Amino acid sequence: MTPNFQFQLASVANQIETALERLLPHPVGEQAVVAKAMRYAVLGGGKRLRPFLVVETARMIGGNIESALTVGSALECLHVYSLVHDDLPCMDDDDLRRGKPTVHKHFGEAIAVLAGDGLLTHAFGLLGEETAHPDSRIRAKLVCELAQKGGVSGMIGGQVIDITVSETDRDEDLITRLQEMKTGALIDFAVRAGGLISGADEMTLNALSGYARDMGLAFQIQDDILDVEGDAALMGKAVGKDENLGKATFVSLLGLEKAKEMAKGLGEQAKGHLAPFGEKAQTLKDTVDFVLQRQH
């Protein structure tokens, strides 16, 4: 990982924070509480990895960064909606997110559900704005791809598998497919969106998807590793939860050392997909190292 990477990650995170501050609904009227809950969920924390990938992919290919910030903000809204809903008592029942009380703990369950709904809806509204891209055909493509990646064949489908399939019925193939849907789908959208707004052709989009697939799986394996080895204070959420619940993870199925080896191998494969971009891909390669070395 090059010395400049952490600075670049923080710089884009600040740009995304500024964009979200402007683009999120402001509390007005009798419904102000739901806007407050949406802003509470989104602002003031998080690595902003998915919007970072939108921005840096666009930068690599030569796209417009302002468009990338809008698209990245839309993606972050959809991502955070999924976190708000995942934290609910009927799902993962978590009390902490990004080091502070979860939305349902702070605002109550009903407002948390509606805040998540609001963020999901707002995401598609942002993609429809001309600031996302001046070409309406590209905007429509972005909307359709995010609907697919965030829907039944993507993130939501992965979540359904996660809560309905018995832990004893899970093998490596199933949890790989589950995580490609639940985690990898939005990472795939991030890099493809950066390509789409930059005029990438189908061959380029396919290379980006290969990168996203391998990095997304490496990201999830590292999550499983951190649930065993991580520090709750650094992570801003409870650790050891998967083991306590008897969940089938890459660590429980493969063992800690083999899971680490698998994540490392996927990281190398992810970098390999970036070969056509040469030195311009250094930041995306550094992102793979960041994913594998992160402590939270």
N, C-alpha and C positions, 0 to 999 in steps of 0.2 A: 504494500500500500504506500503510495507516494506521500511525502510529507504534507503536501497541499490538500490532500483529500478531506481531512476533517474540517479544515477551513471552508472548503467548497460546500460540504454537506451542511454546515451551520449557516453559510451565506444563503443557500437556496431555502433552507428552513425558515430563515428570517423573511425572505421574500414571499414565501407561501403564507406565513403568518400575517404579513401586512395585507396580502391579497384577500385572505379569508376574513380578516377584520373588516375589510371594505365590502366584501361580497355576501357575507352572511346577513340574514335579516336582523334588523335592530328592534329591540323591544318597544312596541307601541300598542296602545289600545288595551282592551280587556284580555286579549290573547298574549300579552307581553311575556308571560311566564314561559311559554313554549320557546320563544326566541331566546330568552335567557338560558334555558336549558340547552338549546342547540349550541349557543356560543360557549357555554360552560364545558360542553363535551368536546368541542373542537379546539378552542383556543388555549394557548398557554402550555403546550406540552406535546410530546411525541417526536419521533425521529423524522417524520415526513418522508419516509423512504420511497413511497409510491409516487408522490408528486416529484420528488427528486429525480426518479427514473424518467418521468415524462420530460422534465426540463433538460436533463443531461443527454437523453437520446436525441431530443430536438437540436440541442447544441452540437452534438456529434455530426448530425446530418446537415446542419445549416438551416434549421427552421427558426421561426419567430419565437423569441423567448416570452414575450407578453402573451401570446396565444397559449404557450406551454404552461404559463402560470395559471391561466384561467382553467385550462383542462385539468391541470394538476390539482387545483382547488376543488373542482367538481369530483374528482376521484377521491380526494381526502374526505369530502362530505359523505360519499357513499361508504367508504371504509369505516369512518367513525360511526355511522348509523349501525353498521354491523356489530361494532364493539358495544354500543349502548344496548342493543338487543341481546347480544351474547351474555352480557353481565346480569341480565334479569334473573330473578329467582326461578322462573320456569325454564331457564336455559342453564348457564354455568353458575349462577348465583354467586357473583363476586362482589366484594365490598369495596375494593380498591382498583383504580385504573389510573395509570400515569401518576401515581403517588398521591392521589386525592380520592375522596369518596366517589363511588360510581354515581351516575346520574339518578338512578332510582333511589339511592340512599339519600341524595341531596334534595331531590324534587318530588319523590314518590313515584310509584310504578306507572300510573296512568300517564303522567307527563313525560316519563322516560320513553314509553312506547310512542307517544305522539312526537316527541323530539326526534326519535329515530326515523319515524315516518317523514317528518319535515325535512330532515337531512337527505334522505333518499330522493324525495321529490325535488328538492332544491338542486341536487346534483345534475339532474337532467335539464332543469331550467338553465343552469349555467352553460351546459354544452350547446344549448340552442341559441345562445347569444353570439353576436358577430365577433365579440372579443375572443371567442374560442377559435374561430377561423372565419375568414371572409367568404369562403365558398360554402354555400348551403349544403352541397353534396357531401363535403367532408364532415360538416357538422352532423348530418344525418347518419353518416357512417360511424362516427364516434358514439352517437346515441345508441345505435343498434348494437355495436360491439360491447358497450358497457352494459346494456340490458342483458346480453348473452352471458358475459363474464360474471355478472353479478346475480344471475338468475338461477333457474332450475338446473341448467347444465353446467353451472359454475359454482359460485360461492354458496348460494342458498342450497343447492343440491348437495354440496359437500357437508354443509351443516346438518342437513336432514340425515345423511348417512351416519354422521357422527353421533346423533342422538337416538337413532333407531336400530342400528345394527349392534347386536350383542358383542361385547368385548371378546368373548370366546370364539366368535365367528370371524374375527379379523386376522388376516395374515398380511405379509409384507405387500403383496399386490394390492390388496384392498386399501390399506392405509396410504399407499402411494397414490392411488387414484383419488382417494378422499382428499388428500392434501393438495393434489394438483388442482382440484376443484375449489377447495375451501380457501387455500392460501395462494396457490400459483396463478389462479385465473385473473386476479386483480393485478398481479405483477406483470402478467402477460399483457393485459390491457395497457398498463403504464408505458411499456416500451413500444408497443404497437401504436399507441396514441401519439407518442413522440415522433414516430415515423410517419404516421398519416398526416399530421399537420405540417410535416416537412417535405411532403411529396415523394416519400419512399415508394419504390416499386415492389411487386409481390415477392421477388427474391430477397430483397432487403428485409421485408416484413417477416418472412419465414426464418431468416437468420436471427432476427430479434426475438421471435417466439421461441426458438431453440434455446437461446440465452436465458430467457425468462423461465422456461420450463425447468431447466437444470438449477438455476439459482433459486427459484421458488421452493423447490424440494429441499435444497441445501438449507434454506432459511428455516423451513419447518423442522428439519432434523436438529438444527442448532437450537430451536425453541425447546425441543424435547430434551436436549442435553442440558440446557439452562434450567429446566424444571427439576433436574437432578442436582446440578452443580451450582446453580445460580444463587445470587445474594438478593433476598427479598427487598432490602433497602435500595440496592442499585436498580432493580427491576421495577419497583413501584407497584408490585402486586405479589400475591402469595406464590411460594414455590413448593415443590413436592406434592402438588395437588393431584397430578396424574397418577402417581404411584399410590397415593392414599385412596384414590377412587378405583384402583385396579385397572386403569385404562391401558389399552394396547397402544404402544408408541414404538417408534423406531428403536428407542433405547431398550424397552422391555422385550422386544422381539429379537433384536440383534445383539444386545449387550452394548455397554457404553463405548468400548474401544472400536468395535466394528461400526457403530453408528458414526463415530468421529471419522473413521476412514471413508465411509460412504459419502459423508458431507464434503470431505476434502476432494474426493474424486469427482463429485458433481460440480464442485467449484471450478475444477480444471476444465471439465467439459463445457461449462458455461462460458469461460474465457475463450475456448476454442471457437465458439460460434461467432466471436467478434473479429476473427482474423481478417475478414474482408475490409474492415474499417481502419486497419493499421493503427498508427499512433493516436488517431483521433478517439479511439475507444478506451484510452487509459483510465478515464474516470469510471466508466462502466466496469472495467476489470477491477479497479480498486473497490468498487461497490461489493463485488464478490468477496474480496478479502475482509471487508468491513462486516459483512453478514456472518462470515465464519469466525471472526475474532470478537464479535460483540459480546458484552457481558450483561446486556439488558435489552 
